């Protein structure tokens, strides 16, 4: 059974999301498109919550979010325990977010990427494993909250 990847975007990320949904399917994943469904203005937290909740609950191992800068989506998604949402603007940043940070939500700044770069970032992120080792200790430190 193919891995389900929830993907969501606001209006600024809508067009690139459409491209990435097709790419995920072509790569053998099962994209779960949580919206938005048009270029009409909408609020990014609606979609960030849907993807982050699924990853935090363990329903899905990874997810993808898009908005204009990637910042709003990352602010929202990173409020969830266990979610490590990384804004990536190049394949190298995506690779490092996985290999060193074990990111489980990829966030793309759609207003600053062409479709080819967006696809390259997605492919790099999906294909990069977490290195573990010294990085695992750092991830444990992220999860060590001081409430």
Beta strands, then each sheet from edge to edge (+ up, - down):
strand 1: 4-9
strand 2: 30-33
strand 3: 63-67
strand 4: 85-88
strand 5: 105-109
sheet 1: 2+ 1+ 3+ 5+ 4+
end
